[in-house]
Amino acid sequence: MVLSDKSIKEELKNKNIIIEPLGENAIQPASIDVRLDENILVFRNTDIPYIDVKNISHNLTSLVKVDDKHPFILHPNQFVLGSTLEYVEIPTNLVSRLEGKSSLGRVGLLIHSTAGYIDPGFKGNITLELSNVSNLPITLYKGMKIGQMSFNKLTTPVEIPYGSDKLNSKYQGQRLPTASLFHKDFKK
């Protein structure tokens, strides 16, 4: 069951869902709008010849900051990592889905490749996988509405939430866009 605006407001009021800062007019009929933070991770494809998923280099990306006067220009077929301006906490009885804004999708901006699912227990800023599938560059501004989160109620609260020691949750507590930590799966 997807939460309605009324249920989302109740969850926020009771601090079951935490979204800080909550943007003006962010609550939609069945979702909450989230905005783009100022930090963008750009892949250093001129220095790094390939990505070895067993040994992901710390030098794979460079951090770039954007603002409302100096946007990031996302070129056709370019892929970068961003993050939400909002810090979020998902309770153990809900799961969240992150989707792009329709208006941005209509100009070719995708905000996630596969990471649109936010587990119960997640705490942090959400890393965005930003791709331009259009054949023209797209501007990205700090604070622009970039996506929307919907919430589904689970049949029961989860037994082992994201962030539990048992799960080795690599992205719990992230505040900046976070490059892949997949290589840690090979070092067990």
Disulfide bonds with the S-S distance in Angstrom:
none
